[in-house]
Amino acid sequence: MNTTVVILAAGLGTRMRSKRAKVLHRAGGLALVEQVVQAALAVAPPERIVVVTGHQAEAVEELLWPAGVRFARQVEQRGTGHALMCAREQLELADPKHDGLLMVLYGDTPLLAAATLKKLRDQQAESKAAATLITTTLENPAGYGRVIVAEQGAEQGAEQGNVIAIVEHQAARPEQLLVRLINSGIYCFRSRWLWKHMGEIQPDPASGELYLTALAEILNRHGLQVRQLHVEEPSELLGINTRVELAAADRLLRARKARELMLSGVTIERPETVTIDALVRVGADTIIEPFARLTGNTVVGEDCRIGQGAILESATLSHDVTIAPYTLISDSRVDPGAQVGPFARIRMDAQVGPQARIGNFVELKKTRFGAGAKSQHLAYLGDAEVGERANIGAGTITCNYDGEKKHATKIGAGAFVGSNATLVAPLEIGEESYIGAGSVITEAVPAHALALGRGRQVNKPGWVKKRKKKA
């Protein structure tokens, strides 16, 4: 049975005390609403997912546009029922005959697992119920809507176990306040029954808003079943309202990601200290040391080692790569067998070739560093192409900026650049050539040549004694 998903993400989120919409805040490396979309993709293709936006709608839609989902606007926030009605046109494009399932999610519940949504879909599809809602049990359910279930004896003619009502905390009778079964707000409806009875929702007497919780009683009144899927772990249903809850969700999501990687064959030393984003991929037998950060769209191959405190931001590492401690690699690639760090910085589409060596306090920016090449200490190589087997001495810099434009430096295969060389771009250094230590090179160097660009040394014997005597 086809499933369509609507994600309600229009609210203000005032308790976040933020200028940014609540669903745009990040946990586990993604915005809250992105986490929900990722889970929803497990039960529906993107063209069958509709996100209802309102507050800062343009920003939310711009963020989610690449995912291929649809959007509907709730200009005035008048409750969950009203939000669903605002999305009806888009939802009917996905399910024009009303013969599928419609799942209702929220943009601020990032911990909801894809496996739970699959279970919800399957239970609803296999039952005769008009709807299934997710419930959980809380030790202290204060503030939550209570789920009232028909017990043996078929209260109000309902089948045993049927959900007959959802009662908000403030409207609950004393005996209902004793109920610890609470409503998560997450539903899966048979579309035809939902739309047939949606118009029967009446405004809440206190707020004047339209709430989906009313549908449990409405559907029962028409002799239709409403069932529940009980989730044992309440934290999965956590809705984010404050920065404290945001931090808690972030911690749980990252623990979940670390566990997923470890079960797939990755060693993580002290996993509670690492930061790994949701979309990161890591190959088997890779070792991640404490306090490492792997963020964005980082991909790490097999048999790598990521050193303590290393930061990988949307980096791509092939297999058998060693990243020494406290190295930063962003938007760049490291090829098989290469070693980088410690305290190195690789950024802005740089590439470190196979078996290459990048040592401490070396920075590469928009640089192609060839196979087997070495730069072991204290160098800056920007807008450069370094040939295979080249050796870059300590203190070397490429002067790539003339105050207006960037210029390229090309260093040929097997070239040897002496320590403290200053290479003024645009510049080409031929293969197998040598650059003397301390040289300032401003002109092209032919292949197999020695280039010296420094003043001749002059020694003056006895100069210090004469100076002191004069003084």
N, C-alpha and C positions, 0 to 999 in steps of 0.2 A: 504494500500500500504506500503510495507516494506521500512523503512528508514535506510540509512547508513550515518554515520557522519564522516567527516574528520576534525581534529583539527590541524591547522597550528601552530607549536610551535618551529620552527627551528631558529628563528632570534637571533641576538646578543644582542639587547637591549642596545646599547652603551650609550643612554641618562640616564640610571640608574646609570652610573658611578660605576659599581660593577664588582667584579671578578666572580660573580654568574650569570648564565643565567637569563634573565628577568622573564621567566615563573616560575622560582623556588622561587621567592620572594613571601612572604606570605601576605594575606589580609583576614580578617575574620576567621583566624585560619587554613586556608589551603593555599597551594601554588596556584598561579594564575591559572595554568593549571589544578590543581585538582578541583578548583571551576567550570571550564568550563566542565570538565568531569562529575561532579555531575549533572550539568544542562543537558548535552547530554544524560545521562542515562534515562531521562524522555521520550525520543523519540526513543531510540535505545538500544538494549542489548549490553553488553560490547564487544562481538565478532563482532559487526557491527560498532564499533568505531575505527577509525584509527588515531593515533597521528603522525604527521610528525615532526621528531626531526632533529636537526642539531648541533647547538652550544651546547656543553656539553650534547650530546645525551645520553651518558651512565647514567648520573645522572638523567635526566628527565625520562628515561625508567625505571630505578630502582625505582623511586618514584611511577610511575603509574602501574608498573607490577602487584601489588596485585589487582588492579581493573579489570584485565582480558582483557584490551583493546589490540589492535594490534598496531604495529609500522611500520613506513617507514622512511627512511633516506633521507634527502636533504643535501648532502655533500657540495655542492656549492649553496649558496643562490642567485637565479636568478629570484625572484619574485613569486607572489602567484600562477600564472598559472603554472610555473615550479614546485612549491611545490606539486600542485595537480597531475601533471604528475608523479612525483616521487612516489606518493602513489597509482598509478593506479593498480598495481599488487595486492596489499593488498585489495583495494576497490573492485576489481573484484572477489576476493575470497568470499566476502560477498554478492555480487550482480552479479553473473556470466552472467545472461541473460540481464542485463541492463533494467530490468522492474520495478525498484523501484525508490525511491527518494534519492538524495544525498545532504546532508546539509553541508555547509562549515562554520566552526567556527574558532576562533582564540584563542590561548592560553593565551592571555593577556587581555581578556575581562571578568573579574570575576563577573561583576554585571548582566550579561545576565540571565534572569529568565527562569526557566523551563517552566513556563506558556506561555512565549513568543515563545519559540521553538515549543511548541505544537500547538500554533496558526499558526505559520509559516508552519509547516508540514501540518496541516489540510487545510489551504487556498490553498497551492500548490496542494495537493491531489485532492481537489474538483474542481480545475480550469482546463482549457485546456492549460494553459500557459506552456512554456518550462522551465520557471524559475520564482521564486519570490525572491525579495531582501528586506531586512529590511532597511527602511529609517527613518529619523527623521528631524525635522526642528530646525535650530539654529538661534539665533539672530545675531551671528557673525560667519558665516561659513568659514572664512578665513582659507586656508590650506586644506580644505576638497574637495573631489570630488563632483561635482554637479550632481544631478539626473535630467535629461531632460525628461519630460513626454509629450506625445502627447496630445494636447488640441483639443477642438471641431474643426472639419475641417479635422481631420485625417491626421496630418503632416506625410509626407513620406508614406502615405497609411496605417499608423498604427491606430489601434483602440484607441478611446479616453481613456486616463488614462494609456495607455501602456508606459513603460519605453523604450525610443528609444535610449538613450545613457547615459553614465556616463563620465563626462568630468573632468579631473584633474584640480585643481585650476590654475596651471601654464600654462595650455593649453587653458583655458576658454576665450571666447570672452567677451568683456565688458558687453553685455546684459546677458550673462550666469553667470557672477559674481554676478549679482543681485539676482539669484536664491538662496533661503535659504534651499531648500530641499537637504539633503546630503546623501551620500552613507555610510552605516555602514560597508560594506564589507562582510556582512553575507548573504548567499544565500541558496536557496533550489532549486535544479535542478531536472528535469526528467532525469534520468541517460542516457537514450538512446540518447537524444538530446545533452546533454553535451558532451559525448564521440564522437558523430558523428562530432561535429564542434570544438572540442577542438584544433585540429591541425591547425585551421585557425588563431589562435592568433599570431600576429606578434610582434617582439621585439619592445619595446618602443624606439622611436628615441633618446631620451635624455639619458636613462639609459641602454638600451639594454636588459632590463628584460621583462619577460612575465607576464602580469597582467590579472587577471580574469575580471576586469572592461571592457575589450574589448568585452566580450561575449554579453553584452547587444546589442551593435550595430550589431554584427555578427548574432545573433539569429533573430533580426528584419529584417536583409537583406534576410534571408531565409523565411520570412513570419511567423515567430513564435512569440508568445507573451512573453513579460517579464513584470510581474506585481510587485507591491510593497505592503509591509505590513508596515504601518506607526506606529511607536512607539512614543507615546506622551511624554514620559519622557526621554530626551536625556541622562541622567546620566546612564541609564541601558546599554548603548552602549559604555560607556567610555573605551577606550583602555589605558592601563597603559604604560607610557613612562618614567616617572620621579618619584622620591621618593615623591614629592608633590602629584602627582596623586595617588600613592600607598596609602598614608595616607588618602586621600579622599575616596578611594574605601573601605578601611578598616572601616572607620567610617560609611559609608552607609550600608555595609554588616552587621555590628554589630547592627545597628539600625533596619535593616530588621529582623534579628534574634530575637531581643528583642520583636519586635512587634508580630512576629509569636508566641512566647511563651506566651505573655500576652493574645493574642486572644484565646489561648488554655487553659487558666485558671490559669496562673502563675502570681503572684503579683511581680512586680519589682519596688522597690522604687528608684526613680531617675534613670530611665533606661539609661540616657545619660552618667552615670558614670560607668556602669558595662561593663565587657568584657566577651562575651559569644561566643565561637567558633561554627562553622557551624554544627558540628556533635554532639553537646551536646544535651541531652534529659532531660527534666524536667517535673515531674508529676504535675497534677492539685493541686491547693491550697497550693503549696509551695511558700514561701516568700523569695525573694532575696533582701538583704539590699544593700545600696550604696557601690560602689567601690569593689564589689566582682568580682572575676575572675573565670570563669568556662571554662576550656580549654580541648583540646584533645578529647578523647572519654568518657568524664564524663557523667554519668547517675545518675539522682537524682529522687527519688520516690516522692510520693504524701505526702502532709502535712508536709513537711520539712521546716526548717528555716536556711538560709545561712547568717551568720552574716556579718556585715560590714568589708570589707577588707579581707575576707576569700578567699583563693586560693585553687581551686580544679583542680588537673591536672590528667586527665584520672582516676578519682575516681568513685567509685560506692557507692551510698547511697540508702539504702532501704527507706521505708516509715517512717514518724514520727521521723525523725532524726533532731537533733539540732546541728548546727555547730556555735559555738560562734565566735565573731569577731577575725580577724587576726590569723586564724588557717590555716595551710597548710596541705593538704591531697593529696598525689600523689601515683598513681598506687596501691591503697589500697581500702578496703571495710569497710563500716560501716553498721551494721545490725539494724533492726527495734528498735525504741525507744531509741537508744543510744544518749549520749550527749558528744560532744567533744569541748574542748577549754574553755576559750579563749587562744590564744597564744600557741596552741599545734601543734605538728608536727607528722604526721602519714605518713610513707613512705615505699617503697620497699616491696610491697605485704603484708602489715600488715592487720589484720582484727580485728575490734572492734565488740564484740558480742552484742546480743540483750540486751537492758536496761543497758549497761555498761556505766561507767562514766570516761571520760578522762579530767583532769582539766588543769589549766594553767601551761605552761612551762613543759609539759610532752611530751616525744618523744618516739614513737614506731617505731622500724625498724625490718621488717621480724618477727613480733610477732603476735601470736594468743591470743587475750585478751577475756576471757570467758564471758558468759552471766552474767550480774549483777555484774561483777567485778568492782573495783574502783581503780583509781590512780589519786588523785585529785590535787597533787602539785609536781612540781620540780623533775621529775624522768626520767631516761633513761632505757628503756627496749628493748634490742636488741637480736635477735635470741632466743626469749623466747616463752614459752607457759604458759599462766596464766589461771588457772582453774576458773570455775564459782564461783561467790561470793567472790573471793579473794580480800583482801585489801592491796594495796601497799602504804606504808607510804612515806611522803615527803622526798626527797633526796635520795631515793633508786636508785641504779644503778646495772645493770648486767654487769660484766666484761667479755665480750664475746670474746675478742681478746687477744691472748697470744703473739702477735708479728709476728706470722706466719700463724695461722689458727683461724677461728671463731668456737666457741663452744656454745652449747645450754644450756639454763636454763629452767627447768620445775618446775612450782609452782602449787601445787595441789589445788583442789577445797576447798574453805573456808579458805585457809591459810591467816594468818595475818603477814605481813612483817612490822616491826617497822621502824620508821623514820631513815633516814641516814644509812640504811643497805647497805652493799657492798656484792654482790652475785657473787662469783668467779666461772665462768663456766669452765668445764662442771659440772652441779650441778642439783640435784633433791631435791625439798622440798615437803614433804608429805602433804596430805590433812589435813585440820583443825589444822595444826601446827602453832606455834608462833615463830617469829624471834625477839629477843630483839633489841630495838633501838640502833643504833650505832654499830651493830655487823658486823664483817667481817666473812662471812660464806664460808668455803672452802670444807666442807664435806657434804654428804647427810644428810638430816634431816628426821627422821621417821615421819609417820603420828601421829598426836595428841601430838607431842613432843614440848618442849620449847628449842630453841637453842640460846645460848649466845656465842658471839665470840669477847669479848672485855676485856681489862685489868681491874683488880679490882680497884675500886676507893680508894685512900688513902688521908685522911685529916690530915694536920699537924698544930694544933692550935698554934697561935702566931708566925708563920713562917715569916710573913711580917714585924712585928715589929722588930724581931731579925735581919732580913736582913737590914732594914733601919738603925738600931743602929750600925751594923757592918760597914755599908757604911760611 
